[in-house]
Amino acid sequence: MISFASDYITGAHPKILKRLAETNLEGLSGYGTDPYCEQAKEKIRQACACPDADVEFLVGGTQTNLVVIATMLQDHEGVIAANAGHINTHEAGAIELSGHKVIRLPYADVKIFPEDLECYLEAFYEDENHEHMVFPGMVYLSHPTEYGTLYQKAELEEIAEICHKYDIPLYLDGARLAYGLMSHETDLTLADIARICDVFYIGGTKAGALCGEAVVFTKNNKPKYFMTSMKKRGALLAKGWILGVQFDALFTDGLYEEIGRHAIDMTEQMKEIFRKHGIRFYLQSPTNQQFMILENSQIETLKKTVDFSFWEYYDEEHTVVRFATGWSTTQEDLDHLDAQLEALKI
């Protein structure tokens, strides 16, 4: 059995494990006040070309989205997201539990388009009853999206301009940012994202770390008493150096880019395998997640030897499934997938 179920099916990149082992017996202060956290923060600032950025480390993506959104919104505000946005689909109502509504943008399925966002905001404020409604207080994007697609620089800049017009922050979920940055079809750099967005996070959990996400506030806009707010929500790790050591390793000698590039290279080979066997793509994803349409009978046979993820039903006889690559994907994994698809006579 091999697995393409996700990009966090294995532990951590060997270089990260090595650094964790090397620092394991050091006596370090807690709650992110250690020198490794500070060193990692400085490396992230340099990588973002944003020397004044505030950087904070949290453990996982849902936790990060919850804390950032809850602390940046006022009581009367909600967060705008696409229908397929992670906070609207696969986070178990975490944002709503904080008392804030996820405002699903009409017609936004996977991506938010600038014209749709502006149309919604204009209509909201033109409604004479808007004071009785949940105010749009933030725009949430994920890059890559839930379906592995990307925003182009011009799109992101236009969305940011609309956000600034309405005085609401633009927040980018970067759980899989490594794969977006290394995609062959991107025109965005980490420095671009830091310049355009008000706050974003750099995902570690899905990019070679055991756990960890680095939140970057780029406009001197970190909420007051953010650490206290993290702790209040159970998001402040006592052994904070575990996160600092990992991000220090990720941003040393280009490891973060190396991990992203490897997964993209593996994905490009995997896409050729799917094409060779005539498997239909649900959509064209330029990142490490590929969404394929398989017959239900084929799924039952293939999943005996290959692990992958259910995504959504396509019709009565077909299902959309996801295959993902990551830092630990090997050529042997791809060869095994090729052989199993050949055995199915797809």
C-alpha positions in Angstrom: 0.0 0.0 0.0 1.2 3.5 -0.9 -0.5 6.7 0.0 -1.3 9.9 -1.9 -4.0 10.7 0.6 -2.5 14.1 1.6 0.7 16.0 2.0 1.0 15.3 5.8 0.8 11.5 5.7 4.4 11.2 7.0 6.3 12.7 9.9 8.9 15.4 9.2 11.6 16.1 6.8 14.9 14.5 8.0 16.6 17.9 8.2 13.9 19.1 10.6 14.1 16.0 12.7 17.9 16.4 12.8 17.5 19.9 14.2 14.9 18.8 16.7 17.3 16.0 17.9 20.2 18.4 18.1 18.3 20.9 20.3 16.4 18.3 22.3 18.3 18.5 25.6 18.8 22.3 25.6 17.1 24.1 28.4 14.9 26.6 26.6 12.3 29.2 27.8 8.7 28.5 26.9 5.8 30.0 25.0 7.9 31.1 22.0 10.4 33.3 24.0 13.4 31.1 23.0 16.2 32.2 20.7 15.1 29.7 18.0 11.7 31.3 17.6 13.3 34.7 17.3 15.9 33.5 14.8 13.1 31.8 12.7 11.1 35.0 12.8 14.0 37.1 11.5 14.6 34.6 8.7 10.9 34.8 7.8 11.0 38.6 7.8 14.0 38.5 5.4 12.3 35.9 3.1 9.2 38.1 3.0 11.2 41.3 2.4 9.2 42.7 5.3 11.6 43.7 8.0 8.9 45.1 10.3 6.6 42.1 10.1 5.2 40.6 13.3 5.5 36.8 13.2 3.8 34.3 15.6 3.9 30.5 15.6 0.8 28.3 16.1 0.4 24.6 15.9 -2.2 23.8 13.1 -4.2 25.4 10.4 -7.7 25.4 11.9 -6.3 26.8 15.1 -4.5 29.5 13.2 -7.6 30.5 11.2 -9.7 30.6 14.3 -7.3 32.8 16.3 -6.4 35.2 13.6 -10.0 35.8 12.4 -11.5 35.9 16.0 -8.9 38.5 17.1 -9.1 40.7 14.1 -12.8 41.0 13.8 -15.2 43.1 15.9 -18.2 41.6 17.5 -20.6 42.7 14.7 -18.3 41.4 11.9 -18.0 38.2 9.9 -15.4 37.0 7.4 -16.0 36.7 3.6 -15.0 33.4 2.0 -15.6 31.3 -1.1 -18.1 28.5 -0.8 -15.2 26.0 -1.0 -13.0 28.0 1.4 -11.5 25.8 4.1 -13.1 27.8 6.9 -16.5 27.2 5.3 -16.1 23.5 4.6 -13.6 21.5 6.6 -13.1 23.3 9.9 -16.2 22.0 11.8 -17.7 25.4 12.4 -14.6 26.7 14.3 -15.1 30.3 13.1 -18.8 30.3 14.0 -18.0 28.9 17.4 -15.9 32.1 18.0 -19.1 34.1 17.4 -18.3 35.2 13.9 -20.2 34.2 10.8 -18.5 32.9 7.6 -20.1 35.0 4.9 -20.2 32.9 1.7 -19.7 35.1 -1.2 -22.4 34.5 -3.9 -21.1 32.7 -7.0 -17.6 32.2 -5.5 -17.1 28.5 -5.7 -13.3 27.9 -5.4 -11.8 31.3 -5.9 -13.0 34.8 -5.0 -12.9 37.1 -8.1 -12.5 40.9 -7.5 -15.6 41.8 -9.4 -17.8 39.5 -7.3 -16.3 40.8 -4.1 -16.8 44.5 -5.0 -20.4 43.7 -6.2 -21.2 42.1 -2.8 -19.7 44.9 -0.8 -21.5 47.6 -2.8 -24.8 45.7 -2.4 -24.3 45.3 1.3 -23.9 49.0 2.0 -26.7 50.0 -0.4 -29.1 47.8 1.6 -31.0 50.1 3.9 -31.2 47.3 6.5 -27.5 46.5 6.6 -27.2 47.6 10.2 -29.3 44.6 11.1 -26.9 42.3 9.3 -23.5 40.8 9.9 -20.9 43.3 8.6 -18.2 42.1 6.3 -15.0 42.6 8.4 -12.4 40.6 6.6 -11.7 38.7 3.3 -10.4 35.2 3.6 -8.5 33.5 0.7 -6.5 30.3 0.6 -3.5 30.0 -1.7 -3.5 27.4 -3.1 -7.3 27.0 -2.9 -9.1 23.9 -1.7 -8.8 22.6 -5.3 -5.2 23.4 -5.8 -5.8 26.5 -8.0 -3.9 29.8 -7.6 -4.4 33.5 -7.5 -2.4 35.5 -9.9 -0.6 38.7 -8.7 -3.0 41.0 -10.5 -6.0 39.2 -9.0 -4.6 39.5 -5.5 -3.7 43.1 -5.9 -7.2 44.0 -7.1 -8.8 42.1 -4.2 -6.5 43.9 -1.8 -7.4 47.3 -3.3 -11.1 46.5 -2.8 -10.4 45.5 0.8 -8.5 48.7 1.5 -11.4 50.7 -0.1 -13.7 49.2 2.5 -11.2 49.3 5.3 -11.2 45.5 5.9 -8.1 43.3 6.1 -7.1 40.7 3.5 -6.2 37.4 5.1 -4.5 34.6 3.1 -4.4 31.0 4.4 -1.1 29.6 3.3 -1.4 26.0 4.6 0.0 24.8 1.3 1.8 28.0 0.3 5.1 26.1 -0.4 3.4 24.4 -3.4 1.8 27.6 -4.7 5.2 29.4 -4.6 6.9 26.6 -6.4 4.2 26.0 -9.0 5.3 26.4 -12.6 2.2 28.6 -13.2 2.6 31.2 -10.5 3.7 34.8 -10.8 3.6 35.4 -7.0 6.6 35.4 -4.6 6.6 35.4 -0.8 7.6 39.1 -0.9 4.6 39.8 -3.2 2.2 38.1 -0.7 3.7 40.0 2.2 3.4 43.3 0.3 -0.2 42.7 -0.8 -1.9 41.0 2.1 -2.5 42.4 5.6 -2.0 39.0 7.3 -1.2 35.5 6.0 0.4 32.4 7.3 3.1 30.1 6.1 2.1 26.5 6.4 4.5 24.1 8.0 2.3 21.1 8.8 1.6 20.3 5.2 5.1 21.3 4.0 7.6 19.0 5.9 7.2 20.0 9.5 5.8 17.8 12.3 3.4 20.7 13.0 3.3 24.4 12.9 2.1 27.5 11.1 3.8 30.9 11.0 1.4 33.9 11.0 2.8 37.0 9.5 1.2 40.4 10.2 2.6 42.8 7.6 1.1 46.2 8.3 2.0 46.8 12.0 -1.5 45.4 12.6 -1.1 42.5 15.0 -4.0 42.7 17.5 -3.2 43.9 20.9 -2.4 41.2 23.5 -2.3 38.6 20.7 -0.3 36.1 22.8 -3.0 36.4 25.6 -5.7 35.8 22.9 -3.8 32.7 21.7 -3.6 31.3 25.2 -7.3 32.0 25.9 -8.1 29.9 22.9 -5.7 27.0 23.8 -3.4 27.9 21.0 -0.2 28.9 22.9 2.3 26.0 23.0 4.3 25.8 26.2 7.2 24.1 24.4 7.1 26.9 21.7 10.7 26.2 20.7 9.5 23.0 18.9 7.8 25.4 16.4 10.7 27.8 16.3 13.3 25.1 15.6 11.3 23.7 12.8 10.7 27.0 11.0 14.3 27.9 11.6 15.2 24.7 9.6 12.6 25.4 7.0 14.0 28.8 6.3 17.7 27.7 6.3 19.4 27.0 2.9 16.1 27.1 1.0 14.5 24.0 2.5 11.0 25.4 2.3 11.4 26.0 -1.4 13.1 22.6 -1.9 10.2 20.8 -0.3 7.7 22.7 -2.4 9.7 22.1 -5.6 10.0 18.4 -5.0 6.3 17.9 -4.5 5.6 19.9 -7.7 8.1 17.8 -9.7 6.4 14.6 -8.4 3.0 16.0 -9.2 4.0 16.8 -12.8 5.1 13.2 -13.3 1.9 11.9 -11.7 -0.2 14.0 -14.0 1.6 12.4 -17.0 0.7 9.0 -15.5 -2.9 9.9 -15.3 -2.9 11.2 -18.9 -1.2 8.0 -20.1 -4.0 6.0 -18.6 -6.8 8.2 -19.9 -8.0 9.3 -16.5 -10.1 12.5 -16.5 -9.1 15.6 -14.6 -11.9 17.3 -12.7 -10.0 20.6 -13.1 -6.5 21.7 -14.0 -4.5 22.2 -10.7 -1.0 23.6 -11.0 0.0 22.6 -7.5 0.5 19.3 -5.5 -3.2 18.3 -5.3 -4.7 16.6 -8.3 -8.5 15.9 -8.6 -9.4 13.0 -10.8 -12.7 11.5 -11.9 -12.9 7.7 -11.4 -15.6 5.2 -11.9 -16.9 4.0 -8.5 -15.9 0.4 -9.4 -12.4 1.5 -10.2 -12.1 3.2 -6.9 -13.0 0.1 -5.0 -10.3 -1.9 -6.7 -7.6 0.8 -6.7 -8.0 1.6 -3.0 -6.9 -1.9 -2.1 -3.3 -0.9 -3.0 -3.3 2.9 -3.2 -4.6 5.3 -0.6 -6.2 8.6 -1.9 -9.0 10.9 -0.7 -12.7 11.1 -1.5 -13.5 14.6 -2.5 -17.1 14.8 -3.9 -19.6 12.8 -6.0 -19.5 13.6 -9.7 -22.5 11.6 -10.8 -24.2 8.3 -9.9 -21.3 6.3 -11.4 -18.3 8.5 -10.9 -16.6 10.2 -7.9 -14.0 13.0 -7.7 -10.9 11.8 -5.7 -7.8 13.6 -4.7 -4.2 12.5 -5.1 -1.5 14.7 -3.3 2.2 14.6 -3.3 4.6 15.9 -0.6 8.1 16.0 0.6 8.2 12.3 1.1 6.8 11.2 -2.3 9.2 9.0 -4.2 9.7 7.8 -7.7 8.9 4.3 -6.4 5.5 5.6 -5.2 4.8 6.9 -8.7 5.9 3.7 -10.4 3.6 1.8 -8.1 0.7 4.0 -9.0 1.5 3.6 -12.7 1.5 -0.2 -12.3 -1.7 -0.3 -10.4 -3.5 1.9 -12.9 -2.1 -0.4 -15.7 -3.5 -3.4 -13.9 -6.9 -1.8 -13.8 -6.8 -1.4 -17.6 -8.0 2.2 -17.3 
